[in-house]
Amino acid sequence: MSYPGYPPTGYPPFPGYPPAGQESSFPPPGQYAYPSGFPPVGGGAYPPAPSSSYPGAGGYPAPGGYPAPGGYPGAPPPGGAPAYPGVPPGQGFGAPPGGAGFSGYPQPPSQSYGGGPTQVPLPGGFPGGQIPSQYPGGQAPFPSQIDTESFPSYPVFSPVSLDYNSEPAAMTQGAQGTVRPAANFDAMRDAEILRKAMKGFGTDEQAIVDVVASRSSDQRQKIKAAFKTMYGKDLIKDLKSELSGNMEELILALFMPPTYYDAWSLRNAMKGAGTQERVLIEILCTRTNQEIREIVRCYQSEFGRDLEKDIRSDTSGHFERLLVSMCQGNRDENQNVNHQLAQEDAQRLYQAGEGRLGTDESCFNMILATRSFPQLKATVEAYSRVANRDLLSSVAREFSGNVESGLKTILQCALNRPAFFAERLYYSMKGAGTDDSTLVRIVVTRSEIDLVQIKQTFSQMYQKTLGTMISSDTSGDYRKLLLAIVGQ
């Protein structure tokens, strides 16, 4: 998939971006037990990719359109896409910057990828509490065998301890999620509310929405455990019997720990006929080292399969090599930028692509798979001076298909991660029909990480709010819950 005019120049600042390695809200793998019976989520991954690619040598468009009118099939018509404030007329992203800086894509000073002064690190990356005390180091093996005969169509969520210490007040400072741990949280009270909402004839969906949308993932796990302790019934099974369609899919995603949800999404993308490559790209090319390693362990424990082997059997060529590199979880996470190395890497990339006949794909793979995101951003800046063209355009000229999409995703995350997800959300709802699986997956997985920034970026890119677009593309309780999660 190609992404024209991405990212546009002059993005507004997004303070407090969670640093790499601490933006995860995933609980440690192995904390909860899930067999492999989760029902397939309807729909595919991303909407069909347009056949066009990035703009050519002319660089990114001047203010007045994102994406460039006529440069991307299905793009907003002229006047319907935003102009970007603060970009000099005629100054395209691909033009060499005038001076030592990189004026085309300013990085907010307050945006940090790690170790920022506004961050308070917590064990395991929990935004709302500590690692459960009953698992030393936060690691425990997933059970390999779970009896699911009584509930074959969905994993049986086993109870977890209700007594581990997790104070909502201890949530990470500066977090940019729309969902925060609820204050004065009482798992048993919430379990009782949900029980009453499903008891008798009919279902009080509003009561379910009010509880689920305002609790963190960690708190939802405690509610599940309390429900089984109090009533001897599985909360997820009860919810599944009361709900259907997109509402059911969204609720079930919210009640899965994030690591398991990512692992299941990867398994579902490769299971059966065909492969949903865009799901593989979205997850493996955007997660932190810690998140990827936890996903790999969870994938093995829950599905009894090796993620790397499944990738090798479902993909091929340079795309396979890129994904295998990603699932190692070994990207450099040193937040200090080496500008000399950035200059050298930019020269290497130029000589591997634009500066030769043919393409040295291994050079692109090596640099984009190993360098830290801040380092890659500096490399993008240096490349525009070396090649008189932006690196995203060069990738579009040198690659095609899924490997092009994967390499661009890495670069987009280095430049502006919220913009990457904002674009995915936009195209999941644009045009006829809605790619609900993509919409649900991004809203749920980013809700405690950077959904605030994604919303801000979405408004800048498309001159409409994310909530407005969700309202026009969804309906009923499904719409209510989505809007509650995104903070509308």
C-alpha angles and dihedrals in degrees: 000000000000127000114207121208091003123189102013120220124262101034112183116249120268109201124205098024106179112253123245110268092026102054089079118105091181117130117230112280117256096036095111132035122238130164121208100261099104108140118248113266112236120248132026132269120275125357114270110292117245113244095232125091139207122309116276131243092318090080127219121340123268117247113300105070146039114212101019110263108252093011097089125038111241093017119150112276120255108289092021096084125065129262113225117240119230098026115125113237111265094013104127125191090245095054116102109257118248105240138001095309130071103244097176097070112022117197114221108247091225094054110102131176095204145355095020116168092240093060125092107198117222128191113273094003095275109163092200109034152338133302111275107271096222091070111064108225090006092273126117130155120259110242109255097209126044125169106238100163093113092051109022098160099061136028116266107238106218120213120267127203115282095202104068114118116256119150117191088214089067095067118134114278115238094021112162100207122122090218116067130177110273117248118237088020116190114183094192093051090051091047089053091050091052092046091054091046090058100036121106127355116348130003129262096225093175091060089051091049092049092054102037098045095051100048128082121240090255091053092049089057089055091049090054091051093047091049093055092044093050101039106018089235134111112251094207092052090051093048091048091054092051100043137052144182122009093347090058092047092051095047093048091049091051092052094052118089108250096245092054092045091055092045092048092047090054092048092048091049091058100034120104127354115350131006129253095221094177091062090053090050094046094053105033097042097047107040127094123250092258093049093049093049091050091048091051091051093046092048091055096044098044102037100024090233137116111241094209092051091050090050091050092050095047101041136039146195123010092343090058091050092050093052092045088053090050096050091057089074091214103125113142108258099186103132095206112101119225103206093188090056090047090055092047093047091049089053091047092051091048092051090046093053128004094024097058144041106266126002133280095216094180091063092056091046093050096050099040094044098048110033121089117252094250089050091050090051089055089048091053089052093048092046092058088059095044098045103024085231134084117257095238090059091049091051089052090052096045101039139037140190124013098344089055090051092048095050091046091050091056092050093045091053090050091052102037121343096187089056090056092056093040090057092048091052092048094053092044088065104027118107129000115349130001129259092224095178092060092043092051095043096052096041092049099042095045098038093098098032117046110335090124090061092042090055092050092048092046091057092049093048100044106020091235132085124255089236092055092053093046090050092054095045102042137044146197125010090338089063092045092053095045091050091047090053095048090048102249 
